[in-house]
C-alpha cells in the first residue's frame, strides 16, 4: 500500500500485482508525468501505467476509480461529501493495510474500506473531522 510520498518513491518501479498506489489527482499527474484533462484520459494513462509497472491504482477523487493490473476499472460513484476532509486518506490507508495484512484481494479491500468509511461518515452529525470519523469506526459506526 503506497500513499503520499511513497508513491513518488516507487514511481516507475515494477512492483507486485497486490501492490496498490492511492494517489489523488495531483499525485496521479506527477506519477504519470501528465496533466489530466479528463476522466477518460486519466483512466487511460493509469491503465497503461498499471500494466507497465504491475501495480493497482486507486485514483482518489469525489468518484474514485480502482484500476487493476489487468486494466479492469472499478468505479465508486456514490461520493460521500463528509469524507472530503484532511486526514481521511490516512484513515483509508490504515483500513486498506488492515485488510491487506489479512490476505484480502485488492478490489475487496478497497470496497470494504470505502464502505466502512462511508458508513461512519454518514452516521456523523454535520461535517466530521478525520479524528471524529476514526472514533466512529472504533465504535462500530454507532
C-alpha positions, 0 to 999 in steps of 0.5 A, a space after each residue: 500500500 503506497 500513499 503520499 510520498 511513497 508513491 513518488 518513491 516507487 514511481 516507475 518501479 515494477 512492483 507486485 500485482 497486490 501492490 496498490 498506489 492511492 494517489 489523488 489527482 495531483 499525485 496521479 499527474 506527477 506519477 504519470 508525468 501528465 496533466 489530466 484533462 479528463 476522466 477518460 484520459 486519466 483512466 487511460 494513462 493509469 491503465 497503461 501505467 498499471 500494466 507497465 509497472 504491475 501495480 493497482 491504482 486507486 485514483 482518489 477523487 469525489 468518484 474514485 476509480 480502482 484500476 487493476 493490473 489487468 486494466 479492469 476499472 472499478 468505479 465508486 460513484 456514490 461520493 460521500 461529501 463528509 469524507 472530503 476532509 484532511 486526514 481521511 486518506 490516512 484513515 483509508 490507508 490504515 483500513 486498506 493495510 488492515 485488510 491487506 495484512 489479512 490476505 484480502 484481494 485488492 478490489 475487496 479491500 478497497 470496497 470494504 474500506 470505502 464502505 466502512 468509511 462511508 458508513 461512519 461518515 454518514 452516521 456523523 452529525 454535520 461535517 466530521 473531522 478525520 479524528 471524529 470519523 476514526 472514533 466512529 469506526 472504533 465504535 462500530 459506526 454507532 
